[in-house]
Amino acid sequence: MTVEPQKLAIVSGTSSGIGAGLAQALLESDWQVIGLARRDVEFDSPNYIHIKADLADLAALDTVLLPALVHHVSQTRCGRVALVNNAAAIGTLKGLDDISAAELSKVYMVNVVAAGVLMGLVAKHVPLTSWLKIVNVSSGAAHRGLPGLADYAGSKAALRLTGMTLAAEFEQLKRSRASILSYEPGIVDTEMQTKARAPSEGFPSLDMFQGFHSSGSLQPVEAVIGEMLDFLVDSESPAFSEKRFSPS
């Protein structure tokens, strides 16, 4: 007899990198996982549901993605629900004076608007009696200015404060079973790092990213997901916390 999972996780960006690794680890830990990605994704598990979605598409977000997620969340009987905002757009890798309004809007749409709307959705539809755990995958760029990353860094800083504000609302409402982690996985060997270190005319921080690779500083995905997994099953977390992965 198949046992229905008692834990539901919504994970964005499950087609590769941290999102794919985390989804696989959650499935192996008996979570039901709803994955969001622009590309088709398959996992060898009956507990994986995929929603093909472009988080930069505002119309599709409103008419396709959100209604589908509301259906799944409102129907779930899971006592623990998680949202992991992992999908991110790295941006243009250009100086701010070269970024168009359309380019800037696309980065903020993926990194802030979609993530914020997803947080609002689970905050609204997950029952107060269920544990609600939100992980916003952040970056050291949210705390410092790096040339060529104005769009990415600004959006990650905005995501950080959006999560902090929602946590304050949880506290005001005395929603003790809801908590948010802003997690900085550090320098991870993902497609985003590959793009950042590729020869790119005009990227002011190219040498720094190429140095991460040549010095062996990149961490494998498997190394950075453990702390997120621990948070998702923890019942003692404060409403808002921050953590950065540090290699042992």
MOWO-V756081 format. One record per residue. OMEGA is omega in whole degrees, 0 to 359 (999 if undefined). Layout:
BEGIN
{{OMEGA} {OMEGA}}
END
This chain:
BEGIN
{{179} {179} {180} {180} {178} {180} {181} {177} {171} {184} {177} {179} {184} {183} {182} {170} {183} {181} {180} {180} {180} {179} {180} {180} {178} {178} {178} {179} {174} {170} {163} {185} {169} {182} {178} {178} {179} {181} {174} {182} {175} {172} {181} {180} {176} {183} {178} {175} {181} {173} {180} {187} {173} {184} {176} {183} {184} {182} {180} {178} {183} {190} {184} {189} {185} {177} {179} {180} {177} {179} {182} {184} {182} {181} {186} {174} {183} {179} {179} {181} {181} {171} {176} {176} {183} {183} {181} {173} {182} {178} {190} {185} {179} {173} {184} {181} {178} {184} {179} {178} {180} {179} {180} {181} {181} {180} {180} {179} {181} {191} {183} {187} {181} {180} {180} {179} {178} {176} {178} {180} {182} {178} {182} {192} {177} {182} {180} {181} {180} {171} {178} {182} {181} {173} {172} {180} {186} {184} {173} {178} {178} {184} {183} {179} {178} {181} {180} {182} {182} {181} {180} {183} {179} {181} {178} {176} {178} {178} {179} {183} {175} {177} {179} {180} {178} {178} {177} {176} {175} {181} {180} {180} {182} {178} {190} {181} {180} {179} {185} {175} {170} {189} {177} {183} {181} {185} {189} {182} {182} {178} {181} {177} {178} {179} {184} {182} {178} {178} {184} {182} {175} {178} {188} {183} {183} {183} {181} {182} {175} {178} {176} {183} {185} {181} {181} {184} {184} {179} {174} {180} {184} {184} {191} {185} {185} {181} {175} {178} {179} {180} {185} {179} {181} {178} {183} {185} {173} {182} {177} {176} {178} {179} {176} {178} {176} {180} {180} {999}}
END
